[in-house]
Structures are given as C-alpha cells and as structure tokens.
Amino acid sequence: MLEDLVNHKIMEMLISLLKLHKTLLVFLIEPMMSYIDVFDVIFKSVNMHLVVMSHIVNKAAKLWCLSVFNLVKKFLVNDQFIFVTCLLHDKCFSFACVYGANTYLARRFL
C-alpha cells in the first residue's frame, strides 16, 4: 500500500515537471515499473511516447527514452546506453544516456 502511494506521488511529480518545462525528450533511469502500467497515466497526458528502451534484464529495462512525436530520427541502444539523434527546427541534435556505476568506469579506464 505504501509503495503504491509513493509511486503515485512520483508519477504526479514527473507529470508536473514534464508539463512545467514543456519537455520534448526525457530519459528515465531505472523506472522500476512496466511501461504498459504507466503509459496512460503519465506519458499520454503529456503527449509523449516511448521511443526506445534498453534491453530487458531481469524482466525490467534499465533505461527508457521518451519524446514528443516525430522528434527522434535515429537511435542506438544496448543494455547500458541509449543514444538518440533528433531533428528540431531543421537542426540536428544528439543526446546520450548511460547506465553504469562510476567504479566500473574507473576500473575499466585505469
């Protein structure tokens, strides 16, 4: 019961932020919920759709990329990153979201 209340408050805050800032593109990291469960509640109300999600590991995707319709033109994805290219006012923009612990990155590049 408490978990449902917390999730509901988080969804309300997310909707408010997306509307306030007129968000065009958003990455969610570890959303801890099913996309199907929240689509009608959150994303439909702010006119966004799921562009891509990372590969599903243990029945959940770690990363989601959502945007307004027709913004994202290309994307690359695996289980630890999403890279998208967007076209806005005839200008091309690229964004990336990376999932990983900084201790892992430090070990890998030292």
Contacts in CASP RR format, 6 or more apart in sequence:
PFRMAT RR
TARGET T0000
AUTHOR 0000-0000-0000
METHOD contacts of the structure
MODEL  1
MLEDLVNHKIMEMLISLLKLHKTLLVFLIEPMMSYIDVFDVIFKSVNMHL
VVMSHIVNKAAKLWCLSVFNLVKKFLVNDQFIFVTCLLHDKCFSFACVYG
ANTYLARRFL
7 33 0 8 1.000
11 38 0 8 1.000
11 41 0 8 1.000
11 42 0 8 1.000
14 42 0 8 1.000
15 41 0 8 1.000
15 42 0 8 1.000
15 45 0 8 1.000
15 46 0 8 1.000
17 23 0 8 1.000
18 26 0 8 1.000
18 42 0 8 1.000
18 46 0 8 1.000
18 48 0 8 1.000
19 46 0 8 1.000
23 46 0 8 1.000
23 48 0 8 1.000
24 67 0 8 1.000
24 68 0 8 1.000
24 71 0 8 1.000
24 86 0 8 1.000
24 88 0 8 1.000
25 65 0 8 1.000
25 66 0 8 1.000
25 67 0 8 1.000
25 68 0 8 1.000
25 71 0 8 1.000
25 72 0 8 1.000
25 84 0 8 1.000
25 86 0 8 1.000
25 95 0 8 1.000
26 48 0 8 1.000
26 65 0 8 1.000
26 66 0 8 1.000
26 67 0 8 1.000
27 63 0 8 1.000
27 64 0 8 1.000
27 65 0 8 1.000
27 66 0 8 1.000
27 82 0 8 1.000
27 95 0 8 1.000
27 97 0 8 1.000
28 63 0 8 1.000
28 64 0 8 1.000
28 66 0 8 1.000
29 62 0 8 1.000
29 63 0 8 1.000
29 97 0 8 1.000
29 99 0 8 1.000
30 60 0 8 1.000
30 62 0 8 1.000
30 99 0 8 1.000
31 38 0 8 1.000
31 61 0 8 1.000
31 64 0 8 1.000
32 60 0 8 1.000
34 60 0 8 1.000
35 50 0 8 1.000
35 53 0 8 1.000
35 61 0 8 1.000
35 64 0 8 1.000
39 50 0 8 1.000
43 49 0 8 1.000
43 50 0 8 1.000
43 66 0 8 1.000
47 68 0 8 1.000
47 69 0 8 1.000
48 66 0 8 1.000
48 67 0 8 1.000
48 68 0 8 1.000
49 66 0 8 1.000
49 67 0 8 1.000
49 68 0 8 1.000
49 69 0 8 1.000
50 64 0 8 1.000
50 65 0 8 1.000
50 66 0 8 1.000
51 65 0 8 1.000
51 66 0 8 1.000
51 67 0 8 1.000
51 72 0 8 1.000
51 75 0 8 1.000
51 84 0 8 1.000
52 64 0 8 1.000
52 65 0 8 1.000
52 72 0 8 1.000
52 75 0 8 1.000
52 77 0 8 1.000
52 82 0 8 1.000
52 84 0 8 1.000
53 61 0 8 1.000
53 63 0 8 1.000
53 64 0 8 1.000
53 65 0 8 1.000
53 77 0 8 1.000
53 82 0 8 1.000
54 61 0 8 1.000
54 62 0 8 1.000
54 63 0 8 1.000
54 64 0 8 1.000
54 77 0 8 1.000
54 78 0 8 1.000
54 79 0 8 1.000
54 80 0 8 1.000
54 81 0 8 1.000
54 82 0 8 1.000
54 99 0 8 1.000
55 61 0 8 1.000
55 77 0 8 1.000
55 78 0 8 1.000
55 79 0 8 1.000
57 79 0 8 1.000
62 79 0 8 1.000
62 80 0 8 1.000
62 99 0 8 1.000
63 77 0 8 1.000
63 80 0 8 1.000
63 81 0 8 1.000
63 82 0 8 1.000
63 97 0 8 1.000
63 99 0 8 1.000
65 72 0 8 1.000
65 75 0 8 1.000
65 82 0 8 1.000
65 84 0 8 1.000
65 97 0 8 1.000
67 84 0 8 1.000
67 86 0 8 1.000
71 86 0 8 1.000
71 87 0 8 1.000
71 88 0 8 1.000
72 84 0 8 1.000
72 85 0 8 1.000
72 86 0 8 1.000
73 85 0 8 1.000
73 86 0 8 1.000
73 87 0 8 1.000
74 84 0 8 1.000
74 85 0 8 1.000
75 82 0 8 1.000
75 83 0 8 1.000
75 84 0 8 1.000
75 85 0 8 1.000
76 82 0 8 1.000
76 83 0 8 1.000
77 83 0 8 1.000
79 99 0 8 1.000
80 98 0 8 1.000
80 99 0 8 1.000
80 100 0 8 1.000
81 96 0 8 1.000
81 97 0 8 1.000
81 98 0 8 1.000
81 99 0 8 1.000
82 96 0 8 1.000
82 97 0 8 1.000
83 94 0 8 1.000
83 95 0 8 1.000
83 96 0 8 1.000
84 94 0 8 1.000
84 95 0 8 1.000
84 96 0 8 1.000
85 92 0 8 1.000
85 93 0 8 1.000
85 94 0 8 1.000
86 92 0 8 1.000
86 93 0 8 1.000
86 94 0 8 1.000
86 95 0 8 1.000
87 93 0 8 1.000
END
